[in-house]
């Protein structure tokens, strides 16, 4: 499944008001330097010591937001 990886800082810039909020990200353990990834369905996963955990999702036109903010394409 294709993903785009980023840091928690970049994710905070991508998340829209009707999606996760800063407090939600902090509760899920997302910090500025945390590695996260988003798949094409908008699922947000955070890297843990032994794998990935789904912590929420993006809605709407997230594809363009993610690619524009990261400068990356789905891989």
CHARMM-style PDB file with segment names, atoms N, HN, CA, C and O in Angstrom:
ATOM      1  N   UNK     1       0.847  -1.172   0.000  1.00  0.00      PROA
ATOM      2  CA  UNK     1       0.000   0.000   0.000  1.00  0.00      PROA
ATOM      3  C   UNK     1       0.899   1.244   0.000  1.00  0.00      PROA
ATOM      4  O   UNK     1       1.839   1.318   0.792  1.00  0.00      PROA
ATOM      5  N   UNK     2       0.630   2.207  -0.861  1.00  0.00      PROA
ATOM      6  HN  UNK     2      -0.134   2.148  -1.504  1.00  0.00      PROA
ATOM      7  CA  UNK     2       1.437   3.426  -0.911  1.00  0.00      PROA
ATOM      8  C   UNK     2       1.180   4.345   0.284  1.00  0.00      PROA
ATOM      9  O   UNK     2       0.054   4.473   0.766  1.00  0.00      PROA
ATOM     10  N   UNK     3       2.248   4.973   0.740  1.00  0.00      PROA
ATOM     11  HN  UNK     3       3.162   4.870   0.349  1.00  0.00      PROA
ATOM     12  CA  UNK     3       2.200   5.916   1.845  1.00  0.00      PROA
ATOM     13  C   UNK     3       3.034   7.139   1.508  1.00  0.00      PROA
ATOM     14  O   UNK     3       3.843   7.118   0.580  1.00  0.00      PROA
ATOM     15  N   UNK     4       2.832   8.197   2.265  1.00  0.00      PROA
ATOM     16  HN  UNK     4       2.175   8.215   3.019  1.00  0.00      PROA
ATOM     17  CA  UNK     4       3.753   9.322   2.309  1.00  0.00      PROA
ATOM     18  C   UNK     4       4.131   9.499   3.771  1.00  0.00      PROA
ATOM     19  O   UNK     4       3.264   9.658   4.629  1.00  0.00      PROA
ATOM     20  N   UNK     5       5.432   9.472   4.051  1.00  0.00      PROA
ATOM     21  HN  UNK     5       6.136   9.343   3.353  1.00  0.00      PROA
ATOM     22  CA  UNK     5       5.928   9.643   5.412  1.00  0.00      PROA
ATOM     23  C   UNK     5       6.280  11.098   5.667  1.00  0.00      PROA
ATOM     24  O   UNK     5       6.622  11.839   4.745  1.00  0.00      PROA
ATOM     25  N   UNK     6       6.192  11.501   6.934  1.00  0.00      PROA
ATOM     26  HN  UNK     6       5.914  10.899   7.684  1.00  0.00      PROA
ATOM     27  CA  UNK     6       6.488  12.867   7.336  1.00  0.00      PROA
ATOM     28  C   UNK     6       6.735  12.899   8.835  1.00  0.00      PROA
ATOM     29  O   UNK     6       6.607  11.883   9.518  1.00  0.00      PROA
ATOM     30  N   UNK     7       7.086  14.057   9.336  1.00  0.00      PROA
ATOM     31  HN  UNK     7       7.190  14.883   8.781  1.00  0.00      PROA
ATOM     32  CA  UNK     7       7.237  14.235  10.779  1.00  0.00      PROA
ATOM     33  C   UNK     7       5.923  14.731  11.375  1.00  0.00      PROA
ATOM     34  O   UNK     7       5.007  15.128  10.655  1.00  0.00      PROA
ATOM     35  N   UNK     8       5.852  14.701  12.682  1.00  0.00      PROA
ATOM     36  HN  UNK     8       6.596  14.378  13.267  1.00  0.00      PROA
ATOM     37  CA  UNK     8       4.685  15.227  13.374  1.00  0.00      PROA
ATOM     38  C   UNK     8       4.458  16.705  13.085  1.00  0.00      PROA
ATOM     39  O   UNK     8       3.313  17.152  13.009  1.00  0.00      PROA
ATOM     40  N   UNK     9       5.526  17.460  12.924  1.00  0.00      PROA
ATOM     41  HN  UNK     9       6.455  17.097  12.985  1.00  0.00      PROA
ATOM     42  CA  UNK     9       5.410  18.890  12.610  1.00  0.00      PROA
ATOM     43  C   UNK     9       4.696  19.104  11.286  1.00  0.00      PROA
ATOM     44  O   UNK     9       3.808  19.951  11.184  1.00  0.00      PROA
ATOM     45  N   UNK    10       5.079  18.344  10.278  1.00  0.00      PROA
ATOM     46  HN  UNK    10       5.800  17.656  10.360  1.00  0.00      PROA
ATOM     47  CA  UNK    10       4.442  18.466   8.967  1.00  0.00      PROA
ATOM     48  C   UNK    10       2.984  18.025   9.054  1.00  0.00      PROA
ATOM     49  O   UNK    10       2.113  18.673   8.474  1.00  0.00      PROA
ATOM     50  N   UNK    11       2.707  16.948   9.761  1.00  0.00      PROA
ATOM     51  HN  UNK    11       3.415  16.422  10.232  1.00  0.00      PROA
ATOM     52  CA  UNK    11       1.333  16.480   9.911  1.00  0.00      PROA
ATOM     53  C   UNK    11       0.454  17.560  10.532  1.00  0.00      PROA
ATOM     54  O   UNK    11      -0.680  17.757  10.095  1.00  0.00      PROA
ATOM     55  N   UNK    12       0.953  18.252  11.532  1.00  0.00      PROA
ATOM     56  HN  UNK    12       1.874  18.092  11.888  1.00  0.00      PROA
ATOM     57  CA  UNK    12       0.162  19.312  12.171  1.00  0.00      PROA
ATOM     58  C   UNK    12      -0.232  20.396  11.176  1.00  0.00      PROA
ATOM     59  O   UNK    12      -1.317  20.967  11.286  1.00  0.00      PROA
ATOM     60  N   UNK    13       0.631  20.688  10.211  1.00  0.00      PROA
ATOM     61  HN  UNK    13       1.512  20.224  10.122  1.00  0.00      PROA
ATOM     62  CA  UNK    13       0.317  21.700   9.197  1.00  0.00      PROA
ATOM     63  C   UNK    13      -0.725  21.193   8.203  1.00  0.00      PROA
ATOM     64  O   UNK    13      -1.464  21.988   7.622  1.00  0.00      PROA
ATOM     65  N   UNK    14      -0.788  19.879   8.005  1.00  0.00      PROA
ATOM     66  HN  UNK    14      -0.187  19.234   8.478  1.00  0.00      PROA
ATOM     67  CA  UNK    14      -1.704  19.286   7.029  1.00  0.00      PROA
ATOM     68  C   UNK    14      -3.107  19.106   7.590  1.00  0.00      PROA
ATOM     69  O   UNK    14      -4.087  19.280   6.866  1.00  0.00      PROA
ATOM     70  N   UNK    15      -3.217  18.764   8.859  1.00  0.00      PROA
ATOM     71  HN  UNK    15      -2.420  18.623   9.448  1.00  0.00      PROA
ATOM     72  CA  UNK    15      -4.507  18.435   9.471  1.00  0.00      PROA
ATOM     73  C   UNK    15      -5.444  19.639   9.433  1.00  0.00      PROA
ATOM     74  O   UNK    15      -5.087  20.733   9.872  1.00  0.00      PROA
ATOM     75  N   UNK    16      -6.642  19.423   8.904  1.00  0.00      PROA
ATOM     76  HN  UNK    16      -6.932  18.535   8.548  1.00  0.00      PROA
ATOM     77  CA  UNK    16      -7.664  20.469   8.817  1.00  0.00      PROA
ATOM     78  C   UNK    16      -8.434  20.566  10.134  1.00  0.00      PROA
ATOM     79  O   UNK    16      -8.368  19.667  10.973  1.00  0.00      PROA
ATOM     80  N   UNK    17      -9.158  21.661  10.302  1.00  0.00      PROA
ATOM     81  HN  UNK    17      -9.211  22.391   9.621  1.00  0.00      PROA
ATOM     82  CA  UNK    17      -9.899  21.914  11.539  1.00  0.00      PROA
ATOM     83  C   UNK    17     -10.924  20.844  11.883  1.00  0.00      PROA
ATOM     84  O   UNK    17     -11.178  20.593  13.061  1.00  0.00      PROA
ATOM     85  N   UNK    18     -11.520  20.204  10.871  1.00  0.00      PROA
ATOM     86  HN  UNK    18     -11.314  20.408   9.914  1.00  0.00      PROA
ATOM     87  CA  UNK    18     -12.548  19.199  11.146  1.00  0.00      PROA
ATOM     88  C   UNK    18     -11.975  17.786  11.272  1.00  0.00      PROA
ATOM     89  O   UNK    18     -12.721  16.808  11.309  1.00  0.00      PROA
ATOM     90  N   UNK    19     -10.650  17.689  11.338  1.00  0.00      PROA
ATOM     91  HN  UNK    19     -10.044  18.483  11.308  1.00  0.00      PROA
ATOM     92  CA  UNK    19      -9.978  16.409  11.516  1.00  0.00      PROA
ATOM     93  C   UNK    19      -9.369  16.369  12.921  1.00  0.00      PROA
ATOM     94  O   UNK    19      -9.913  16.980  13.842  1.00  0.00      PROA
ATOM     95  N   UNK    20      -8.269  15.672  13.097  1.00  0.00      PROA
ATOM     96  HN  UNK    20      -7.828  15.175  12.349  1.00  0.00      PROA
ATOM     97  CA  UNK    20      -7.597  15.628  14.398  1.00  0.00      PROA
ATOM     98  C   UNK    20      -7.123  17.017  14.800  1.00  0.00      PROA
ATOM     99  O   UNK    20      -6.851  17.857  13.942  1.00  0.00      PROA
ATOM    100  N   UNK    21      -7.023  17.255  16.082  1.00  0.00      PROA
ATOM    101  HN  UNK    21      -7.244  16.572  16.779  1.00  0.00      PROA
ATOM    102  CA  UNK    21      -6.517  18.525  16.603  1.00  0.00      PROA
ATOM    103  C   UNK    21      -5.180  18.294  17.292  1.00  0.00      PROA
ATOM    104  O   UNK    21      -4.795  17.153  17.549  1.00  0.00      PROA
ATOM    105  N   UNK    22      -4.477  19.375  17.589  1.00  0.00      PROA
ATOM    106  HN  UNK    22      -4.790  20.301  17.381  1.00  0.00      PROA
ATOM    107  CA  UNK    22      -3.165  19.284  18.223  1.00  0.00      PROA
ATOM    108  C   UNK    22      -3.209  18.405  19.474  1.00  0.00      PROA
ATOM    109  O   UNK    22      -2.328  17.570  19.680  1.00  0.00      PROA
ATOM    110  N   UNK    23      -4.221  18.591  20.298  1.00  0.00      PROA
ATOM    111  HN  UNK    23      -4.936  19.269  20.131  1.00  0.00      PROA
ATOM    112  CA  UNK    23      -4.358  17.784  21.516  1.00  0.00      PROA
ATOM    113  C   UNK    23      -4.527  16.309  21.216  1.00  0.00      PROA
ATOM    114  O   UNK    23      -3.998  15.461  21.935  1.00  0.00      PROA
ATOM    115  N   UNK    24      -5.274  15.992  20.139  1.00  0.00      PROA
ATOM    116  HN  UNK    24      -5.703  16.681  19.556  1.00  0.00      PROA
ATOM    117  CA  UNK    24      -5.458  14.596  19.735  1.00  0.00      PROA
ATOM    118  C   UNK    24      -4.130  13.978  19.316  1.00  0.00      PROA
ATOM    119  O   UNK    24      -3.834  12.831  19.650  1.00  0.00      PROA
ATOM    120  N   UNK    25      -3.328  14.758  18.576  1.00  0.00      PROA
ATOM    121  HN  UNK    25      -3.568  15.690  18.305  1.00  0.00      PROA
ATOM    122  CA  UNK    25      -2.025  14.252  18.148  1.00  0.00      PROA
ATOM    123  C   UNK    25      -1.125  14.010  19.347  1.00  0.00      PROA
ATOM    124  O   UNK    25      -0.449  12.984  19.417  1.00  0.00      PROA
ATOM    125  N   UNK    26      -1.109  14.938  20.285  1.00  0.00      PROA
ATOM    126  HN  UNK    26      -1.658  15.771  20.228  1.00  0.00      PROA
ATOM    127  CA  UNK    26      -0.274  14.785  21.482  1.00  0.00      PROA
ATOM    128  C   UNK    26      -0.708  13.562  22.290  1.00  0.00      PROA
ATOM    129  O   UNK    26       0.134  12.810  22.780  1.00  0.00      PROA
ATOM    130  N   UNK    27      -2.015  13.364  22.428  1.00  0.00      PROA
ATOM    131  HN  UNK    27      -2.699  13.975  22.030  1.00  0.00      PROA
ATOM    132  CA  UNK    27      -2.520  12.189  23.155  1.00  0.00      PROA
ATOM    133  C   UNK    27      -2.097  10.888  22.489  1.00  0.00      PROA
ATOM    134  O   UNK    27      -1.888   9.880  23.165  1.00  0.00      PROA
ATOM    135  N   UNK    28      -1.968  10.907  21.163  1.00  0.00      PROA
ATOM    136  HN  UNK    28      -2.137  11.725  20.613  1.00  0.00      PROA
ATOM    137  CA  UNK    28      -1.560   9.716  20.424  1.00  0.00      PROA
ATOM    138  C   UNK    28      -0.046   9.532  20.429  1.00  0.00      PROA
ATOM    139  O   UNK    28       0.464   8.576  19.845  1.00  0.00      PROA
ATOM    140  N   UNK    29       0.676  10.443  21.085  1.00  0.00      PROA
ATOM    141  HN  UNK    29       0.262  11.219  21.559  1.00  0.00      PROA
ATOM    142  CA  UNK    29       2.126  10.326  21.174  1.00  0.00      PROA
ATOM    143  C   UNK    29       2.880  10.967  20.027  1.00  0.00      PROA
ATOM    144  O   UNK    29       4.068  10.704  19.842  1.00  0.00      PROA
ATOM    145  N   UNK    30       2.198  11.815  19.247  1.00  0.00      PROA
ATOM    146  HN  UNK    30       1.233  12.029  19.398  1.00  0.00      PROA
ATOM    147  CA  UNK    30       2.850  12.480  18.119  1.00  0.00      PROA
ATOM    148  C   UNK    30       3.515  13.757  18.614  1.00  0.00      PROA
ATOM    149  O   UNK    30       2.858  14.665  19.125  1.00  0.00      PROA
ATOM    150  N   UNK    31       4.818  13.804  18.454  1.00  0.00      PROA
ATOM    151  HN  UNK    31       5.352  13.067  18.039  1.00  0.00      PROA
ATOM    152  CA  UNK    31       5.616  14.981  18.799  1.00  0.00      PROA
ATOM    153  C   UNK    31       6.181  15.557  17.505  1.00  0.00      PROA
ATOM    154  O   UNK    31       5.938  15.008  16.430  1.00  0.00      PROA
ATOM    155  N   UNK    32       6.924  16.644  17.590  1.00  0.00      PROA
ATOM    156  HN  UNK    32       7.122  17.089  18.463  1.00  0.00      PROA
ATOM    157  CA  UNK    32       7.475  17.308  16.413  1.00  0.00      PROA
ATOM    158  C   UNK    32       8.300  16.364  15.549  1.00  0.00      PROA
ATOM    159  O   UNK    32       8.198  16.404  14.323  1.00  0.00      PROA
ATOM    160  N   UNK    33       9.116  15.514  16.169  1.00  0.00      PROA
ATOM    161  HN  UNK    33       9.199  15.481  17.165  1.00  0.00      PROA
ATOM    162  CA  UNK    33      10.016  14.651  15.407  1.00  0.00      PROA
ATOM    163  C   UNK    33       9.512  13.218  15.224  1.00  0.00      PROA
ATOM    164  O   UNK    33      10.248  12.363  14.731  1.00  0.00      PROA
ATOM    165  N   UNK    34       8.269  12.948  15.616  1.00  0.00      PROA
ATOM    166  HN  UNK    34       7.671  13.642  16.016  1.00  0.00      PROA
ATOM    167  CA  UNK    34       7.689  11.617  15.455  1.00  0.00      PROA
ATOM    168  C   UNK    34       7.517  11.303  13.971  1.00  0.00      PROA
ATOM    169  O   UNK    34       7.115  12.167  13.191  1.00  0.00      PROA
ATOM    170  N   UNK    35       7.818  10.084  13.590  1.00  0.00      PROA
ATOM    171  HN  UNK    35       8.144   9.383  14.224  1.00  0.00      PROA
ATOM    172  CA  UNK    35       7.615   9.654  12.211  1.00  0.00      PROA
ATOM    173  C   UNK    35       6.180   9.162  12.073  1.00  0.00      PROA
ATOM    174  O   UNK    35       5.726   8.292  12.816  1.00  0.00      PROA
ATOM    175  N   UNK    36       5.479   9.742  11.103  1.00  0.00      PROA
ATOM    176  HN  UNK    36       5.848  10.448  10.499  1.00  0.00      PROA
ATOM    177  CA  UNK    36       4.105   9.333  10.810  1.00  0.00      PROA
ATOM    178  C   UNK    36       4.002   9.089   9.312  1.00  0.00      PROA
ATOM    179  O   UNK    36       4.859   9.513   8.537  1.00  0.00      PROA
ATOM    180  N   UNK    37       2.941   8.401   8.923  1.00  0.00      PROA
ATOM    181  HN  UNK    37       2.245   8.056   9.553  1.00  0.00      PROA
ATOM    182  CA  UNK    37       2.689   8.198   7.503  1.00  0.00      PROA
ATOM    183  C   UNK    37       1.191   8.241   7.256  1.00  0.00      PROA
ATOM    184  O   UNK    37       0.386   7.962   8.146  1.00  0.00      PROA
ATOM    185  N   UNK    38       0.834   8.597   6.026  1.00  0.00      PROA
ATOM    186  HN  UNK    38       1.487   8.823   5.304  1.00  0.00      PROA
ATOM    187  CA  UNK    38      -0.562   8.659   5.605  1.00  0.00      PROA
ATOM    188  C   UNK    38      -0.696   7.790   4.368  1.00  0.00      PROA
ATOM    189  O   UNK    38       0.128   7.862   3.457  1.00  0.00      PROA
ATOM    190  N   UNK    39      -1.747   6.963   4.339  1.00  0.00      PROA
ATOM    191  HN  UNK    39      -2.417   6.905   5.080  1.00  0.00      PROA
ATOM    192  CA  UNK    39      -1.977   6.159   3.134  1.00  0.00      PROA
ATOM    193  C   UNK    39      -2.994   6.865   2.236  1.00  0.00      PROA
ATOM    194  O   UNK    39      -3.545   7.898   2.615  1.00  0.00      PROA
ATOM    195  N   UNK    40      -3.241   6.314   1.060  1.00  0.00      PROA
ATOM    196  HN  UNK    40      -2.794   5.475   0.753  1.00  0.00      PROA
ATOM    197  CA  UNK    40      -4.130   6.944   0.083  1.00  0.00      PROA
ATOM    198  C   UNK    40      -5.579   7.041   0.564  1.00  0.00      PROA
ATOM    199  O   UNK    40      -6.355   7.831   0.026  1.00  0.00      PROA
ATOM    200  N   UNK    41      -5.945   6.254   1.562  1.00  0.00      PROA
ATOM    201  HN  UNK    41      -5.314   5.612   1.998  1.00  0.00      PROA
ATOM    202  CA  UNK    41      -7.293   6.331   2.117  1.00  0.00      PROA
ATOM    203  C   UNK    41      -7.389   7.402   3.204  1.00  0.00      PROA
ATOM    204  O   UNK    41      -8.479   7.683   3.702  1.00  0.00      PROA
ATOM    205  N   UNK    42      -6.247   8.003   3.578  1.00  0.00      PROA
ATOM    206  HN  UNK    42      -5.361   7.775   3.174  1.00  0.00      PROA
ATOM    207  CA  UNK    42      -6.243   9.059   4.578  1.00  0.00      PROA
ATOM    208  C   UNK    42      -5.958   8.594   5.987  1.00  0.00      PROA
ATOM    209  O   UNK    42      -5.975   9.399   6.918  1.00  0.00      PROA
ATOM    210  N   UNK    43      -5.694   7.294   6.166  1.00  0.00      PROA
ATOM    211  HN  UNK    43      -5.681   6.640   5.410  1.00  0.00      PROA
ATOM    212  CA  UNK    43      -5.374   6.795   7.501  1.00  0.00      PROA
ATOM    213  C   UNK    43      -4.016   7.335   7.940  1.00  0.00      PROA
ATOM    214  O   UNK    43      -3.048   7.301   7.180  1.00  0.00      PROA
ATOM    215  N   UNK    44      -3.957   7.830   9.168  1.00  0.00      PROA
ATOM    216  HN  UNK    44      -4.744   7.857   9.785  1.00  0.00      PROA
ATOM    217  CA  UNK    44      -2.712   8.336   9.743  1.00  0.00      PROA
ATOM    218  C   UNK    44      -2.160   7.271  10.676  1.00  0.00      PROA
ATOM    219  O   UNK    44      -2.853   6.797  11.576  1.00  0.00      PROA
ATOM    220  N   UNK    45      -0.899   6.901  10.450  1.00  0.00      PROA
ATOM    221  HN  UNK    45      -0.336   7.286   9.719  1.00  0.00      PROA
ATOM    222  CA  UNK    45      -0.243   5.904  11.287  1.00  0.00      PROA
ATOM    223  C   UNK    45       0.999   6.520  11.912  1.00  0.00      PROA
ATOM    224  O   UNK    45       1.717   7.292  11.276  1.00  0.00      PROA
ATOM    225  N   UNK    46       1.235   6.169  13.159  1.00  0.00      PROA
ATOM    226  HN  UNK    46       0.652   5.542  13.675  1.00  0.00      PROA
ATOM    227  CA  UNK    46       2.414   6.663  13.870  1.00  0.00      PROA
ATOM    228  C   UNK    46       3.367   5.496  14.101  1.00  0.00      PROA
ATOM    229  O   UNK    46       2.946   4.382  14.413  1.00  0.00      PROA
ATOM    230  N   UNK    47       4.658   5.774  13.940  1.00  0.00      PROA
ATOM    231  HN  UNK    47       5.000   6.678  13.686  1.00  0.00      PROA
ATOM    232  CA  UNK    47       5.686   4.740  14.120  1.00  0.00      PROA
ATOM    233  C   UNK    47       5.914   4.508  15.598  1.00  0.00      PROA
ATOM    234  O   UNK    47       6.218   5.439  16.344  1.00  0.00      PROA
ATOM    235  N   UNK    48       5.770   3.283  16.013  1.00  0.00      PROA
ATOM    236  HN  UNK    48       5.523   2.526  15.408  1.00  0.00      PROA
ATOM    237  CA  UNK    48       6.064   2.864  17.377  1.00  0.00      PROA
ATOM    238  C   UNK    48       7.331   2.008  17.350  1.00  0.00      PROA
ATOM    239  O   UNK    48       7.857   1.722  16.274  1.00  0.00      PROA
ATOM    240  N   UNK    49       7.810   1.609  18.481  1.00  0.00      PROA
ATOM    241  HN  UNK    49       7.383   1.841  19.355  1.00  0.00      PROA
ATOM    242  CA  UNK    49       9.035   0.825  18.553  1.00  0.00      PROA
ATOM    243  C   UNK    49       8.943  -0.460  17.738  1.00  0.00      PROA
ATOM    244  O   UNK    49       9.914  -0.854  17.091  1.00  0.00      PROA
ATOM    245  N   UNK    50       7.793  -1.112  17.764  1.00  0.00      PROA
ATOM    246  HN  UNK    50       7.005  -0.792  18.290  1.00  0.00      PROA
ATOM    247  CA  UNK    50       7.690  -2.420  17.102  1.00  0.00      PROA
ATOM    248  C   UNK    50       6.706  -2.449  15.932  1.00  0.00      PROA
ATOM    249  O   UNK    50       6.334  -3.529  15.473  1.00  0.00      PROA
ATOM    250  N   UNK    51       6.286  -1.299  15.448  1.00  0.00      PROA
ATOM    251  HN  UNK    51       6.588  -0.422  15.821  1.00  0.00      PROA
ATOM    252  CA  UNK    51       5.354  -1.291  14.315  1.00  0.00      PROA
ATOM    253  C   UNK    51       4.651   0.037  14.161  1.00  0.00      PROA
ATOM    254  O   UNK    51       5.118   1.065  14.651  1.00  0.00      PROA
ATOM    255  N   UNK    52       3.522   0.006  13.475  1.00  0.00      PROA
ATOM    256  HN  UNK    52       3.142  -0.830  13.077  1.00  0.00      PROA
ATOM    257  CA  UNK    52       2.733   1.210  13.194  1.00  0.00      PROA
ATOM    258  C   UNK    52       1.366   1.093  13.849  1.00  0.00      PROA
ATOM    259  O   UNK    52       0.776   0.013  13.880  1.00  0.00      PROA
ATOM    260  N   UNK    53       0.854   2.225  14.383  1.00  0.00      PROA
ATOM    261  HN  UNK    53       1.333   3.103  14.358  1.00  0.00      PROA
ATOM    262  CA  UNK    53      -0.494   2.292  14.961  1.00  0.00      PROA
ATOM    263  C   UNK    53      -1.311   3.332  14.207  1.00  0.00      PROA
ATOM    264  O   UNK    53      -0.842   4.445  13.972  1.00  0.00      PROA
ATOM    265  N   UNK    54      -2.543   2.964  13.827  1.00  0.00      PROA
ATOM    266  HN  UNK    54      -2.924   2.060  14.019  1.00  0.00      PROA
ATOM    267  CA  UNK    54      -3.463   3.926  13.225  1.00  0.00      PROA
ATOM    268  C   UNK    54      -3.994   4.827  14.331  1.00  0.00      PROA
ATOM    269  O   UNK    54      -4.488   4.341  15.349  1.00  0.00      PROA
ATOM    270  N   UNK    55      -3.894   6.148  14.134  1.00  0.00      PROA
ATOM    271  HN  UNK    55      -3.493   6.543  13.308  1.00  0.00      PROA
ATOM    272  CA  UNK    55      -4.339   7.091  15.169  1.00  0.00      PROA
ATOM    273  C   UNK    55      -5.483   7.975  14.712  1.00  0.00      PROA
ATOM    274  O   UNK    55      -5.994   8.772  15.499  1.00  0.00      PROA
ATOM    275  N   UNK    56      -5.894   7.855  13.465  1.00  0.00      PROA
ATOM    276  HN  UNK    56      -5.479   7.208  12.826  1.00  0.00      PROA
ATOM    277  CA  UNK    56      -6.983   8.689  12.963  1.00  0.00      PROA
ATOM    278  C   UNK    56      -6.924   8.763  11.460  1.00  0.00      PROA
ATOM    279  O   UNK    56      -6.297   7.934  10.801  1.00  0.00      PROA
ATOM    280  N   UNK    57      -7.595   9.779  10.922  1.00  0.00      PROA
ATOM    281  HN  UNK    57      -8.105  10.453  11.457  1.00  0.00      PROA
ATOM    282  CA  UNK    57      -7.626   9.893   9.477  1.00  0.00      PROA
ATOM    283  C   UNK    57      -7.835  11.311   9.002  1.00  0.00      PROA
ATOM    284  O   UNK    57      -8.298  12.179   9.742  1.00  0.00      PROA
ATOM    285  N   UNK    58      -7.485  11.522   7.759  1.00  0.00      PROA
ATOM    286  HN  UNK    58      -7.109  10.817   7.157  1.00  0.00      PROA
ATOM    287  CA  UNK    58      -7.692  12.799   7.095  1.00  0.00      PROA
ATOM    288  C   UNK    58      -8.951  12.700   6.242  1.00  0.00      PROA
ATOM    289  O   UNK    58      -9.326  11.610   5.811  1.00  0.00      PROA
ATOM    290  N   UNK    59      -9.595  13.820   6.001  1.00  0.00      PROA
ATOM    291  HN  UNK    59      -9.290  14.706   6.351  1.00  0.00      PROA
ATOM    292  CA  UNK    59     -10.849  13.850   5.253  1.00  0.00      PROA
ATOM    293  C   UNK    59     -10.712  14.740   4.022  1.00  0.00      PROA
ATOM    294  O   UNK    59      -9.797  15.559   3.926  1.00  0.00      PROA
ATOM    295  N   UNK    60     -11.628  14.565   3.099  1.00  0.00      PROA
ATOM    296  HN  UNK    60     -12.371  13.901   3.177  1.00  0.00      PROA
ATOM    297  CA  UNK    60     -11.730  15.485   1.967  1.00  0.00      PROA
ATOM    298  C   UNK    60     -10.554  15.439   1.020  1.00  0.00      PROA
ATOM    299  O   UNK    60     -10.090  14.365   0.639  1.00  0.00      PROA
ATOM    300  N   UNK    61     -10.081  16.595   0.648  1.00  0.00      PROA
ATOM    301  HN  UNK    61     -10.458  17.468   0.957  1.00  0.00      PROA
ATOM    302  CA  UNK    61      -9.032  16.753  -0.359  1.00  0.00      PROA
ATOM    303  C   UNK    61      -7.637  16.657   0.251  1.00  0.00      PROA
ATOM    304  O   UNK    61      -6.789  17.510  -0.006  1.00  0.00      PROA
ATOM    305  N   UNK    62      -7.398  15.636   1.048  1.00  0.00      PROA
ATOM    306  HN  UNK    62      -8.088  14.942   1.256  1.00  0.00      PROA
ATOM    307  CA  UNK    62      -6.106  15.511   1.732  1.00  0.00      PROA
ATOM    308  C   UNK    62      -4.971  15.154   0.782  1.00  0.00      PROA
ATOM    309  O   UNK    62      -3.820  15.500   1.048  1.00  0.00      PROA
ATOM    310  N   UNK    63      -5.273  14.466  -0.329  1.00  0.00      PROA
ATOM    311  HN  UNK    63      -6.208  14.185  -0.544  1.00  0.00      PROA
ATOM    312  CA  UNK    63      -4.222  14.025  -1.254  1.00  0.00      PROA
ATOM    313  C   UNK    63      -3.347  15.194  -1.689  1.00  0.00      PROA
ATOM    314  O   UNK    63      -2.121  15.133  -1.591  1.00  0.00      PROA
ATOM    315  N   UNK    64      -3.973  16.238  -2.161  1.00  0.00      PROA
ATOM    316  HN  UNK    64      -4.969  16.288  -2.240  1.00  0.00      PROA
ATOM    317  CA  UNK    64      -3.215  17.414  -2.611  1.00  0.00      PROA
ATOM    318  C   UNK    64      -2.500  18.098  -1.450  1.00  0.00      PROA
ATOM    319  O   UNK    64      -1.354  18.524  -1.598  1.00  0.00      PROA
ATOM    320  N   UNK    65      -3.159  18.209  -0.301  1.00  0.00      PROA
ATOM    321  HN  UNK    65      -4.090  17.863  -0.181  1.00  0.00      PROA
ATOM    322  CA  UNK    65      -2.523  18.820   0.878  1.00  0.00      PROA
ATOM    323  C   UNK    65      -1.254  18.080   1.270  1.00  0.00      PROA
ATOM    324  O   UNK    65      -0.223  18.698   1.537  1.00  0.00      PROA
ATOM    325  N   UNK    66      -1.332  16.746   1.304  1.00  0.00      PROA
ATOM    326  HN  UNK    66      -2.170  16.243   1.087  1.00  0.00      PROA
ATOM    327  CA  UNK    66      -0.190  15.934   1.724  1.00  0.00      PROA
ATOM    328  C   UNK    66       0.961  16.075   0.731  1.00  0.00      PROA
ATOM    329  O   UNK    66       2.102  16.299   1.135  1.00  0.00      PROA
ATOM    330  N   UNK    67       0.675  15.947  -0.549  1.00  0.00      PROA
ATOM    331  HN  UNK    67      -0.251  15.765  -0.877  1.00  0.00      PROA
ATOM    332  CA  UNK    67       1.734  16.035  -1.552  1.00  0.00      PROA
ATOM    333  C   UNK    67       2.337  17.437  -1.614  1.00  0.00      PROA
ATOM    334  O   UNK    67       3.551  17.582  -1.751  1.00  0.00      PROA
ATOM    335  N   UNK    68       1.507  18.456  -1.515  1.00  0.00      PROA
ATOM    336  HN  UNK    68       0.521  18.338  -1.403  1.00  0.00      PROA
ATOM    337  CA  UNK    68       2.004  19.833  -1.559  1.00  0.00      PROA
ATOM    338  C   UNK    68       2.896  20.134  -0.346  1.00  0.00      PROA
ATOM    339  O   UNK    68       3.972  20.712  -0.504  1.00  0.00      PROA
ATOM    340  N   UNK    69       2.471  19.757   0.833  1.00  0.00      PROA
ATOM    341  HN  UNK    69       1.597  19.287   0.961  1.00  0.00      PROA
ATOM    342  CA  UNK    69       3.210  20.083   2.061  1.00  0.00      PROA
ATOM    343  C   UNK    69       4.505  19.293   2.190  1.00  0.00      PROA
ATOM    344  O   UNK    69       5.498  19.818   2.695  1.00  0.00      PROA
ATOM    345  N   UNK    70       4.514  18.038   1.742  1.00  0.00      PROA
ATOM    346  HN  UNK    70       3.708  17.611   1.332  1.00  0.00      PROA
ATOM    347  CA  UNK    70       5.712  17.210   1.897  1.00  0.00      PROA
ATOM    348  C   UNK    70       6.640  17.281   0.697  1.00  0.00      PROA
ATOM    349  O   UNK    70       7.838  17.033   0.837  1.00  0.00      PROA
ATOM    350  N   UNK    71       6.119  17.613  -0.479  1.00  0.00      PROA
ATOM    351  HN  UNK    71       5.146  17.814  -0.593  1.00  0.00      PROA
ATOM    352  CA  UNK    71       6.907  17.576  -1.697  1.00  0.00      PROA
ATOM    353  C   UNK    71       7.151  16.156  -2.179  1.00  0.00      PROA
ATOM    354  O   UNK    71       7.988  15.933  -3.054  1.00  0.00      PROA
ATOM    355  N   UNK    72       6.422  15.185  -1.612  1.00  0.00      PROA
ATOM    356  HN  UNK    72       5.743  15.366  -0.901  1.00  0.00      PROA
ATOM    357  CA  UNK    72       6.600  13.770  -1.933  1.00  0.00      PROA
ATOM    358  C   UNK    72       5.370  13.240  -2.674  1.00  0.00      PROA
ATOM    359  O   UNK    72       4.300  13.849  -2.651  1.00  0.00      PROA
ATOM    360  N   UNK    73       5.550  12.098  -3.327  1.00  0.00      PROA
ATOM    361  HN  UNK    73       6.419  11.603  -3.345  1.00  0.00      PROA
ATOM    362  CA  UNK    73       4.443  11.401  -3.962  1.00  0.00      PROA
ATOM    363  C   UNK    73       4.271  10.053  -3.267  1.00  0.00      PROA
ATOM    364  O   UNK    73       5.128   9.624  -2.494  1.00  0.00      PROA
ATOM    365  N   UNK    74       3.168   9.403  -3.549  1.00  0.00      PROA
ATOM    366  HN  UNK    74       2.472   9.750  -4.178  1.00  0.00      PROA
ATOM    367  CA  UNK    74       2.841   8.124  -2.928  1.00  0.00      PROA
ATOM    368  C   UNK    74       3.853   7.065  -3.333  1.00  0.00      PROA
ATOM    369  O   UNK    74       4.141   6.897  -4.518  1.00  0.00      PROA
ATOM    370  N   UNK    75       4.393   6.353  -2.354  1.00  0.00      PROA
ATOM    371  HN  UNK    75       4.159   6.490  -1.392  1.00  0.00      PROA
ATOM    372  CA  UNK    75       5.381   5.306  -2.640  1.00  0.00      PROA
ATOM    373  C   UNK    75       5.140   4.113  -1.734  1.00  0.00      PROA
ATOM    374  OT1 UNK    75       5.864   3.121  -1.813  1.00  0.00      PROA
TER     375      UNK     75
END
